[in-house]
Amino acid sequence: MTIESFLGRAIAAYDPPVRGDRITGERYHEKRWADAEWAHVWTKAWHIGGMAADLEDAGDFLTHNIGRESVVMLCQEDGSVKAFYNACKHRGYRLAWTEVGGSPFLTCGYHGWKYAPDGTLAHVQDPDDFPGGSPCGKVKLEEIPCTVWGGFVWFTMDRDAAPLKTWLGAAGEQLEQWQMGKMTRVLALSSDVPCNWKIIRDNFNESYHLPNLHPQIAGSIDDALEGTIFEMNPEGHNCMIMRGLKPSGRYPTSDILEMPLAQALEYWELDPKDFEGRASQARDAILAQKRKLGADKGYAHYATMGDSEIVDYHHYTLFPNITFTMWPDGFQLLRSEPHPTDPERCIFDHWFMAHEMPGSDVVMGPMGPTPFQHVEREKIEFGTKSLGDVADQDLSVAIGQQLGLHSRGFTGGILPNQEKRVQLFHEKLNDVCGIHD
């Protein structure tokens, strides 16, 4: 059975033409590109501000800094969330300084102005000393659109933006299957990385690098080109689907059974010995067992998911900068955001969200067995601690690419057809920014 039959949608509908715009090196380091991206991309897109699970009571807040801007998201009395620019209306002092916090009032540390969770100014020092009378109850923080979806709090700086679900389009509808809002964030790493944000985007928009950078996946993920699905949505969001629980078809070892796959067979009550010399057939056998035994083993979420979704890897890249790599029982967020001042650096986030594993206090994540407990974001200095084996491998080439993109010898990318998502990403960026090199 093909992946196409699992997906239940016509792949041709997700394969638009490309123009072939040149992808030159300047866009990865020139200030004119960074300025255009801030004006036309970052201030227009929807962004993830944090985890909805961190907002339990009125006054609880999240902050997220992007570029030189900062946004604070506050839980309301009715449990909804509002987002505001994180700047006091008095003299512009930043109000919230922690990523997660909570208080009945958001208080300015400079002159003590206090704001209620709905952004209304509630207290000032010497209220009768203002020419127009007390500003309390009259002044509000600058509000921007905000919503909760998939377990995240999202915001946009564009007050005229389409609703989040409209912006997500078909990708959002497909992602609903994983019940992301019921998962727990068990890994949250962040680092200032020495490369432009688009280098990371390009990497996650293609699988051409997998055999060279990630050879360890070959025993349990089929990265062969002929078995991989690439989709491009009209909203600018893309998807790549690779068969899981199946050795890579790139190599003559595609029927040799290795440990990760053998362990999966045992877990789903199948004898690995029955698949020696025919490991490529394990995927279909495990799929059948997941359907048969999933509910009894505690995997109730499989009931809402398609066949491909419970055995394969669905890798979504949302324009401009968010990647969701969907596993059957969890997903990674891989995000790159612009550095506040340096276009040759970016802020990279690697999070993992997971369903609870039945009978276990750990889950299997991108860094191996991981305690099943909600964690806050950990900021680490790049190069001093692992960001995850696969992420480390991806970032290991980022510095060299950033240097090479300055070279007169690089005159524009030469891309194979399987890197079409990279091409479309840059063509959309060209159109949005109004720059065509």
Rosetta blueprint (number, residue, H / E / L):
1 M L
2 T L
3 I H
4 E H
5 S H
6 F H
7 L H
8 G L
9 R L
10 A L
11 I H
12 A H
13 A H
14 Y H
15 D L
16 P L
17 P L
18 V L
19 R L
20 G L
21 D L
22 R L
23 I L
24 T L
25 G H
26 E H
27 R H
28 Y H
29 H L
30 E L
31 K H
32 R H
33 W H
34 A H
35 D H
36 A H
37 E H
38 W H
39 A H
40 H H
41 V H
42 W H
43 T L
44 K L
45 A L
46 W E
47 H E
48 I E
49 G E
50 G E
51 M E
52 A H
53 A H
54 D H
55 L L
56 E L
57 D L
58 A L
59 G L
60 D E
61 F E
62 L E
63 T E
64 H E
65 N E
66 I E
67 G L
68 R L
69 E E
70 S E
71 V E
72 V E
73 M E
74 L E
75 C E
76 Q L
77 E L
78 D L
79 G L
80 S L
81 V E
82 K E
83 A E
84 F E
85 Y E
86 N L
87 A L
88 C L
89 K L
90 H L
91 R L
92 G L
93 Y L
94 R L
95 L L
96 A L
97 W L
98 T L
99 E L
100 V E
101 G E
102 G E
103 S L
104 P L
105 F L
106 L E
107 T E
108 C L
109 G L
110 Y L
111 H L
112 G L
113 W L
114 K E
115 Y E
116 A L
117 P L
118 D L
119 G L
120 T E
121 L E
122 A E
123 H E
124 V L
125 Q L
126 D L
127 P H
128 D H
129 D H
130 F L
131 P L
132 G L
133 G L
134 S L
135 P L
136 C L
137 G L
138 K L
139 V L
140 K E
141 L L
142 E L
143 E E
144 I E
145 P L
146 C E
147 T E
148 V E
149 W E
150 G L
151 G L
152 F E
153 V E
154 W E
155 F E
156 T E
157 M L
158 D L
159 R L
160 D L
161 A L
162 A L
163 P L
164 L H
165 K H
166 T H
167 W H
168 L H
169 G H
170 A H
171 A H
172 G H
173 E H
174 Q H
175 L H
176 E H
177 Q H
178 W H
179 Q L
180 M H
181 G H
182 K H
183 M L
184 T E
185 R E
186 V E
187 L E
188 A E
189 L E
190 S E
191 S E
192 D E
193 V E
194 P L
195 C L
196 N L
197 W H
198 K H
199 I H
200 I H
201 R H
202 D H
203 N H
204 F H
205 N L
206 E L
207 S L
208 Y L
209 H L
210 L H
211 P H
212 N H
213 L H
214 H L
215 P H
216 Q H
217 I H
218 A H
219 G H
220 S L
221 I E
222 D E
223 D L
224 A L
225 L H
226 E H
227 G H
228 T L
229 I E
230 F E
231 E E
232 M E
233 N L
234 P L
235 E L
236 G L
237 H L
238 N E
239 C E
240 M E
241 I E
242 M E
243 R E
244 G E
245 L L
246 K L
247 P L
248 S L
249 G L
250 R L
251 Y L
252 P L
253 T L
254 S L
255 D L
256 I L
257 L L
258 E L
259 M H
260 P H
261 L H
262 A H
263 Q H
264 A H
265 L H
266 E H
267 Y H
268 W L
269 E L
270 L L
271 D L
272 P H
273 K H
274 D H
275 F H
276 E L
277 G L
278 R L
279 A H
280 S H
281 Q H
282 A H
283 R H
284 D H
285 A H
286 I H
287 L H
288 A H
289 Q H
290 K H
291 R H
292 K H
293 L H
294 G L
295 A L
296 D L
297 K L
298 G L
299 Y L
300 A H
301 H H
302 Y H
303 A H
304 T H
305 M L
306 G L
307 D L
308 S H
309 E H
310 I H
311 V L
312 D L
313 Y E
314 H E
315 H E
316 Y E
317 T E
318 L E
319 F L
320 P L
321 N L
322 I E
323 T E
324 F E
325 T E
326 M E
327 W E
328 P L
329 D L
330 G E
331 F E
332 Q E
333 L E
334 L E
335 R E
336 S E
337 E E
338 P E
339 H L
340 P L
341 T L
342 D L
343 P L
344 E L
345 R L
346 C E
347 I E
348 F E
349 D E
350 H E
351 W E
352 F E
353 M E
354 A E
355 H L
356 E L
357 M L
358 P L
359 G L
360 S L
361 D L
362 V E
363 V E
364 M E
365 G E
366 P L
367 M L
368 G E
369 P E
370 T E
371 P E
372 F L
373 Q L
374 H L
375 V L
376 E L
377 R L
378 E E
379 K E
380 I E
381 E L
382 F L
383 G L
384 T L
385 K L
386 S L
387 L L
388 G L
389 D H
390 V H
391 A H
392 D H
393 Q H
394 D H
395 L H
396 S L
397 V L
398 A H
399 I H
400 G H
401 Q H
402 Q H
403 L H
404 G H
405 L L
406 H L
407 S L
408 R L
409 G L
410 F L
411 T L
412 G L
413 G L
414 I L
415 L L
416 P L
417 N H
418 Q H
419 E H
420 K H
421 R H
422 V H
423 Q H
424 L H
425 F H
426 H H
427 E H
428 K H
429 L H
430 N H
431 D H
432 V H
433 C H
434 G L
435 I L
436 H L
437 D L
